């Protein structure tokens, strides 16, 4: 997917910058950001895991956004007639503050993942937070310095300049489209926000039904590679079919697949009732447990005893002498039974602890049953033991891991929203003396997160260990887009009335946001074509989070700002 992603990123950067030198600056900065981040991973010794695949798309998305905003804002100043140094000074005075707010809130969002029960998710949070700091340093310091150096060289030497105007103006088609949110904010901001509130609440209720799930199929390609991929150059062309997937699917369709539940029983196995307890717990098993004659299919120390008794008459006589209720299960002199087993080739280590104070029972369960159902049934069997019994095995581990994924997602989202809101309120209080602007910044983020989770349910995507980080990503990108609008508005509002300030903000900043959105959505959205379905789903989710962040910042945020101004600044309904 890398060639296609790189091609699309370059194409949309060309649309945004319209200058090959500026494109080169943007790409160089992105490459530096990735190198710094992966260098950090190497220096601190964090092992590379599947989750860290999410870090480059995040840094690319925010890096593209930072780069386009810097260059676009610089060009806005240059077209007014200011010199290179003065234009860049004004740009960095404004953009550095916006970048710092984005970095602070995004880092809080990513670091919230350290509460996760999964070490790879914790590593993801740390690496993403460090990467976003590197992004700030490179795009906030290196890119402006390089741009000034290049433009000064263009004044001295005959280096061609292809574009000097910003992306989007009030008279352009893009400018008119971006102004829709401002027009709505003039005519009925309260009504519009109420509609958005109702839609968001309904989406939130719908989003609560999103699934958590994991299956090996989530990471397997289709049996046959899509035909369009067969036209790729031979060096990157995938095979026409994946034999192991074909065989696996054939087995699933034609053969009954069973799984296992391992029951760890803790307690002295030398008690007279120890084996009887295991036997009774296996009677009349739950529906997902395989059974024979109302007895669960299981392997345990009991089956070892039965096998030995069947082929050894002397041992069978020993068992019969110590079987008080004649059910074939010894319930007297168990140490003598175990000692007699030890003289044979019988392997007790898999079913009886060396100190004879624990045992393992291996149950056969329906491989097609849902993991959560099997887990519930396994705990129901565990409750039948008088001593301590703990079910485990891949089915149980996967199910409980997924429960931890959802729990971690909720915890990190709450921490992110609370921490980011607190940081934004504090930042706008210090910078602008208007802490309530921080709350304005949160509105489009809520809309973005709810829309994203509702979309996950609509298209049938479930939270798993890989995309469980997507909400932190959505908050990080949503904050990025919203901060640019709010901070630019705050600057413009110092110099002009509400609506002219809002119009200049949305058209100027909106042009950069549009370029950033298109580049990221198509550049990272190309992952939907990946052979690995998990990567394809991740590409879809990142693209949707960027798109929703853009739309909420352009359409919802202007009305939010107008209502804020009326409530806190005394702006009347007729203010222009």
N, C-alpha and C positions, 0 to 999 in steps of 0.2 A: 504493500500500500504506500510505501514511502515515496516512490517516484510520482505517483498520482497526487499525493498530498502536497508534495513540494511544488509540483506544477501548478496546482490550483492556488496555492498560497502566493506564488510569484505572479500569477495572472491577476489576482485581486489586489495585491500590493501595487501592481502596475496601474490599476484603475485608481487606487487611492493616492499614490504618489505622483504618477505620470512623469517620473524622472528616474532614469536608470541608476544615477548616483545615489539618490535617496533610497531606492529599493535596496541597493548594495549596503547602505548604512544600516537599514532595518534588518536585513538578513544577517549581517555580521554581528549585530547586537544580540539577535536571537541565538546564534551559534555560540557566542561567548557565554550567554546565560546558561545554556545547557551544559557547556563544558565546565563552568564553575560549579554547577550543581552536582554533576556526576563526579567531579573531582572531590567535592565535599563528601559524597557517599564513600568514595575510595579511602580518603584520609581518615575518616572516623570509623571505617570498618563495618558499615551497615550492609548486610547481605542483600543482593538484588533479588526482589520477589516480584510476583506478577503485579501486585498493587502499584509498584513504582512505575509501571507502564503509564499510569495516569498522570505522572508528574510532567513529562514533556508537553503533552497537549495543554495543560493548565498554563505552564510558563510561556508557551508559544502564544496562547490566546491573550494573556495579559501583556506579554511583550509586544505583540502586534498592536494592541490597543494603546499602550504607552507611546510606542513609536509614532503611530499615526497622529495621536493627539499632540505630541511635541512638534512634529513637522507642520501640522495643519495650523496650530496656534501661532507658530513662528511666521508662517506665510500670511496669516491674518494681519500681523503687525507690519510685515514688510510691504504689503500692498498699500498701507497708509503713508508710505514714504520714509519710515524710520530706517536707520542704518542697521547693519548686521548685528553689532554688539548690543545696541539698544533694544532691537527686536527680540534677541535671544534673552536679554536680561528680563524683559517683561514676561516672556514665555516661561522662563524657569521660575520667576517669582510666583507665578500662578500655578504652573503645572507641578512644581516640586511639592507644594503644599498638598495638592490633590493626590499626587502619587503617594505621599507619606500617609495620608488618611487611608488610602486603598491598602497600602502595605500593612498598616497597623491592624485594620479590621480583618483583612484576609488572613494575616498570620494568626490572629486570635481564632478564626474559623478553622484553619488547618490544625493548629495545636490542640483544638478541642478533641481531636481524634486520639490523643494520648490516653483518654479515659477508656478506650476500647479494650476489650479482653483479648484482642488479637495483636500479637507483637508486630506483624507486617503492617497492620493499620496504624499502629503507633509510629512505626518508622515512616510511613507515608506522610503522616501529619508533620513530623519533624523535618523531613526532606522538603516537602512543599513549602513550609514556612521559611526555611533557609533559602530556598530557590526564589521565593517572592522578594526577599531582601536583596538577593543578588540582582534580580530584575530591576529593582529600584535604583541600585547603585549604577548599573550599566546604562539604563535608559534615562536616568535622572542626571548623571554626571558625564559619562563617556559620550553618549549620543549628541547632547548639545555641544560639547567641546569639538567633536569631530565635524558636526554640521557647520559650525562657525569656521573651522579651519578650511573646510572644502569651499565654502562660499567666498572666503577671502582669497583663496587660490583662484577661484573663478574670476575675481576682479582683476587679478594680476596677469593671468594667462588665458589664452583663448579656449577655455573649457566650455563646451556648449551647455546651456541651461534649457531644459525642456518644459518645465512648468514652475510657476512661482505663485499661482493663485491657490487659495484653500479649496478644499472639497466641500461644495455646497455654498450657495448664496441665496439671498432672499428672492431674487428674481429667477433663479434656476428652477427646473422641474423638481429636483431633489429638495430644494429649499421650500417649495410650496407643499410638497408631500410631508416634510418634517413639521410644517406649521399646523398640521391638523390638530395636534394636541393642544396647541396654544389657542386655536379657534374654539375648541370645545371648552377650554378653561375660561374663555370670555363669556360664553353663552350660558353655560349651566354647569359649573364645576361641582356644586354640591350634588346635583342629581346624578351626574356622571360617576362621582365617587361612591354614591350609594349603590348604583348599579354594579360597580366593580366590587363593592363590599359583599353584596348578595351573591354575585357570581363566585367570588373567592370562598365565601362560606360554604356554598354548595359544592364547589370543587374540593374543599377541605374534607367535607363529609364523605364525598366519593373516594377521596384519596386514602381514607383510613382503611379501605378494603384492599390495598395493595398487598401482594403476596410476598413472602420470603420463601425462597426455594433454591435448591442446588441439585444439579444432575450432571453426571459426566457428559451428557449430550450437549450441555451448554458450551462445552469447549471442543466439541468434535465438528469437523466440517461435514458437509453433505456427502453422500456416497459418490455422486458424480459432480465434478467441478462445473460451474456454469459455463455455457458455451462461449460467452463473450470473453472469458479469461483465456481461452485457448488461442486468441489472436495476439497475446502478449509476446514480446521477444522471448526466445528460448531460455535465456539465462534467468528469467524471473517467472516463467510460465509454470503453473502448478501441474501436477499429474492429472490425467483425465479422470481418474477415480482413485479413491482411497480404499485399498483392499481390507484393511483392518476394520474400517467403519462398515463396509459391506457385510463382512463376516459377523460383526457384532450385532448389526440390525437383523441379520438372518436368524441368529440364535435367539434374539428377543422375540421374533415373530413365531418361531417354530418350536421352541423348547421352553419348558417351565423354568423360570429363573428363581432360585431360592437365595435367601440371605441368612445371616446368622445373628443371633443375640447371645452375647456372652454374659453369664450371670456369675458375679463374684460373691461367694458366700463366705462370710467371716464368722468364725466361732469354732470351738473344739469339735473336730470331726471324730473324736473318740467317744463322744457321748452315745449312749445306746440308741437314742432317737435321731441321730444326725442323718443317717441315710434314709430313714422313713420320712423325715421332713422334706428331703429333696424329692422323694417319690411322690408324696402328697401334693407338693407344689406344682407338679407336672400333670396332675389329673385335671380333666375337663378344661383344657387350655383355652385362651381367648381365640377369637376368630382368625387372627393373622398368624397364629402359631400352627405349624403343620402337626397333625395328630394321627395316631393309629390306635384304634380301640379306646378312644377317649383318653389317650395318654399322649402327651406332647412328644414329638420326635426330638430326642436329645441324646447327647453323649456326655457321660459323666463317670465318676468312680463306680456308679451302679452298673453301667454298661460294661465296664472293665471286669467287674465281678461276675456278671452274667456270662460274658464270653469265656472267661476262665472256667466257670462251673460247667459250661456246656461241653467242654473238651477234656476236663480233668475230673474223673469220678471222685477221687480223694478230696479235692477241693470242694466239689459239690456236696459231699457228705458233711464237710466242715460248715458250709453255709447253712445246710438244712438243720444242723444241730443248734445253730445260733439264730434261727428264724422262728420266733415265738408265735407269729400269726400266720405262718405258712403262705406268705405272698411272694416268696423268692427274694425278699430284701432282708439281709441280716440285721438284727436289732439287739445283739448281745455280743460281748467280747470282740468289738470292732478292731482293737489293736492287733489281736491274733489274726483276724482276717487280713489286715493290711500287711502284716509280717509274712503271711503265707503268699500273698500276691508278689511281694518283693523277691521271693525266691525264684520266680518265673521270669520270663522275658517281658512281662507286662510293664508298660511305661506309665507310671503313676504321676510323673511330673506335670503332665498337662491337665490333670484333674484334681490332684491332691497336693496341698502345700507340704514342703519338706518337713515342717514342724507339726504337720497334721492339725493345724489350727485354721485352715481355710480350704476352700474347694472351688472348682470352676465347673459350671454346667453350660454346655453349648447347645442352644435351641435352634432349630431350623424354622425360619419364618418365610412368609410369602414375599418373594422379591418384587412383586408388582404392587404391593401395598404401599400407601403413603408413609413416609418416615415418621410423621407425627403420630399416626395411628399405631404403628408398630411400637413406638416409644411408650405411648400410653399403656398398651397391652403388656409391655415388658415390665413397667413399674407395677402393674396390677399383679403380675406373677411374683415380683419381688416382695410385695406386701404379704404374700402367703407364708413367707419364711418367718419363723419366730426369732431367728437370729438376724443379724444384719446382712442384707443382700443388695447388691448394686448392679444393675444391668449396664452393659457397655457394648462395644463393637461399633463398626463403621456406621450402621444405621442410627444408633443412639447418638454417636458423636456428631454426625452431620446434622441431625435434628436439633440437638442442643447448641451446636455451633451457630446454626441459623437463628435460633432464639437470641443468642448473644449478639449476632449481627444487628437484628432489629433493635435490641436494647441499646447497643452502642450507637446506632444511627440516631435514635431519639435523644439519647444523652448528649451526643456531640452537637445535634441541631439546637437543643435548648441552650447549651453552653455557648454555642456560636452566636445565637440571636441575642442572648443576654449580654455576653461580652462585647459583641460588636456594637450593640445599641449603647452600652455604657461608654465605650470608646468614642463613638461618634458624637454623643452628647457632650462629652468632655472636650473633644477636639474643636467642635464648633463654638463651644463656650470660650475656649482659650483664643481661638483664631478670630472669630467674628463677634464674640460677645452675645451670640444667639444660640444657646444650647438646644432650643426646640428644633433647630434645623437638622439636628442629628436624628430626631424622630421622623422628620419628613423623609430623610434618606432611607429609613427602614421600610416604608410602605411598599415601594416596588420590589423589595427583596422578598417580603411575605408573598406578594402576588406571584413572583417567579418560582419560589419553592413549592407553593401549592399547585400551580399549573404544571410543574415538572412531575410531581408525584402523581397527580391525577392522570397525566399523560402516560406514566408508567403502567398504571392499572388499565388504561384504555387500550394500550397496545400489547398488554400481556407480559410486561417485563416485571420480574420480581427482584427484590433486594437480595443480593448475595454478598459473599466476602469481597468481591471485586468492585461491584458498583455501589456498595454500601457507603462509599465515600462521596457519592455524587451530590448529596445535599450540601456538604461542606464546599464542594466545587461550585455549586449553583450560588451559594451565598457569597463566595469569594468573587465570582464574576459579576453577580448582581450588584454587589457593593461597588465594584470597579466602575460599572456603567453609571450607576446612580450618583456616585460621588462627583464624577466629572460634570454632570448637569447641575447639581446643587451648588458645588463650589464655584463654578463659572457664573451661575446666577447671583450668588452672594457678591462676587466682584462687580458684576454689571449693575447690581441693585444699589451699590454705593453711588453710582454716577447718573442714574436715570430712573424714571418711574417704573412701576411694576411690569406692565405689559411690554413696553419697549425692551426692558431688561430681559424679560422672559423670551421674547421673540429672538433677540440677538443670541441668547444662550442656546436655544433649541436649534436654530439654524447653524450657528457656528460649531458648537460641540456636537450637534446631531450629525453633521457631515462626517466628522471623524469617527463617531460611533458607527455610522453606516458602513464606512470602509472597514472598520475593525470587525463588525458583525459578519459581513459578507466573507471576508478573508477567513475568519475562524470557522464559521458554519460550514463552508464548502471545503476548506482545507482539512479540517478534522472530521467533518461529516463523511468524507470519503472512506473512513473506516467501516462504514456500513457495508462496503463491498468485501471486507476481510473474510477469509475462509473460516477463521475462528469466530463462531457466533458471539462469544463473550466480548471480543473486541468490537464487533459490529454493534452490539447493544450499547457498549460504552461510547462509541462514536455518536450514536443517535442521541444519547442522553446529554452529552456535552454540547452538541449542536443545538438541541432544544433549550438547554439552560441559557446559552448565549442569546438565542432568538427571543426567548421570553424576557430576559434581562433588558434587551434592546427595546422591545415593544413597551414594556412597563415604564422604562425610563423616558421614552419619547411621548407616550400617550397618557399614562397615568400620572407621572410626576408633575407635569405642568399644572393640572387641576389641584393636586395636593399642595403645590407651592402657593397657588392663588388662595386657597382656603386658609393656609398657614398665615399668609400676609394679612388677610382680613381679620383673623383672630388675634394676631400678635402685634401687627404693625398699624392697625386702624385703617387699612385700605378699604375704601367703600366699594359698593357694587358698580359704581360708575367710573371707577379709576381706570385711567388709560396710560 
